Amino acid sequence: MDGCLFCRILAGEIPAKEVASSERTFAFRDINPGAPTHVLVIPREHIENAGTVEASHGDVLAEMITTAQQVAQLEGLADRGYRLVFNVGEDSGNTVPHLHLHVIGGRIMGWPPG
């Protein structure tokens, strides 16, 4: 999608620090991390956000989760624990209209998040 920051990253127009990738996903470090490990997993297909996901997106969502699991393994979080987060809409702090899954860890997480 024209102008989408994450689509531009996927196209190689904007650099990103790759952590993992698959046929349908790409994982890279968040430029404004909220924890010692903060990686975004995005689909290569443009999907606006989790609020627009349909049943037909099931395969890409499953691959996003398995890529997030791979990130957790690579980052040493799998045994300690980590958080997976989808944000939807302005109130959640979602600033890029491209579906992304946050993989957050490396410290003890409180509740509520923040």
C-alpha positions, 0 to 999 in steps of 0.5 A, spaced: 500 500 500 502 506 497 505 510 503 505 505 508 511 505 513 511 497 514 510 496 506 516 501 505 520 497 510 518 490 506 520 493 499 527 495 502 525 503 501 526 504 509 532 500 513 530 495 519 534 491 523 531 484 521 530 478 527 527 473 523 522 472 517 518 467 513 514 466 507 509 470 509 512 474 515 518 479 517 520 481 524 524 487 526 526 491 532 522 496 534 525 503 533 522 505 540 522 499 544 518 498 550 522 493 553 529 490 552 526 486 547 521 489 542 520 486 536 515 487 531 512 481 526 508 483 520 505 480 515 508 481 508 501 482 505 498 489 507 492 488 512 490 494 516 490 492 523 487 486 527 480 489 527 480 488 519 482 481 520 478 476 516 477 468 517 481 468 510 487 471 514 488 465 518 494 462 515 498 468 515 496 469 523 498 462 524 505 464 521 505 471 525 505 467 531 510 461 529 515 467 527 513 470 534 515 464 537 522 463 533 523 470 535 522 468 542 527 463 542 532 467 538 532 472 543 532 467 549 525 469 552 522 462 550 523 459 557 523 466 561 516 468 558 514 474 553 508 478 551 505 478 544 500 484 543 496 486 537 494 494 538 487 496 534 486 504 533 488 510 536 487 509 543 491 503 543 497 507 541 497 504 534 500 509 529 502 505 523 496 502 519 499 495 518 497 489 522 503 488 527 504 483 533 509 486 538 514 481 541 516 484 548 520 481 553 527 481 557 524 484 563 518 482 568 512 485 565 507 488 570 499 489 569 496 493 566 501 494 561 505 500 560 
